[in-house]
Amino acid sequence: MQLHKLTIASGLALALSFSSAFAGGSKPAVSFGSPITESAIAAWDIDIQTATGKGLPSGSGSVAQGKALFNAQCIGCHGVDAAGGSQYGSMVGGKRPLTGGGYPYAPILFDYIRRAMPMNAPQSLSNDEVYALTAYIYALNEFIPQDAVLDAASLTAIQMPVRDGFIVDDRPDTSATRCMEDC
């Protein structure tokens, strides 16, 4: 019985010590880590607004550069001319969502390659290499000419085949107002 009372008393004392530390608005001292820098945030802040191209980095890459890079780093999984390889099917023709024009805006492929490829070392490609690979795959799908060079402006300007195939869902019961605080 005494042990039970002692356990309860100890728990209450501990709870009160924590609550008093936060009740006055003071924060407990932290003795590890360091404040995050803007450059550290920038390395992870790689979002792209695919409809507008906002967030696309500087750089450029040609179809020819993309073909050379693809043959050096991608052919093992994706096959010759992206026709399908040991790991993945064809990236050419048809209505493949990412490479075959199934998305309304071209920057989505750049975003995917930059974040996820190569599979064994994601985010290891330079911006120029990602532009070049994007150019090569879009040229294989005949969205751009074989002599094209892509950069932020020209990538955003590509008219994907299904861009006008999407409709706004304007039914009154589908309104989803975003709420970020005090919801």
Secondary structure, 3 states (H helix, E strand, C coil): CHHHHHHHHHHHHHHHHHHHHHHCCCCCCCCCCCCCCHHHHHHHCCCCECCCCECCCCCCEEHHHHHHHHHHHCHHHHCHHHCCCCCCCCCCCCCCCCCCCCCCECHHHHHHHHHHCCCCCCCCCCHHHHHHHHHHHHHHCCCCCCCCEECHHHHHHCECCCHHHCCCCCCHHHCCCCCCCCC
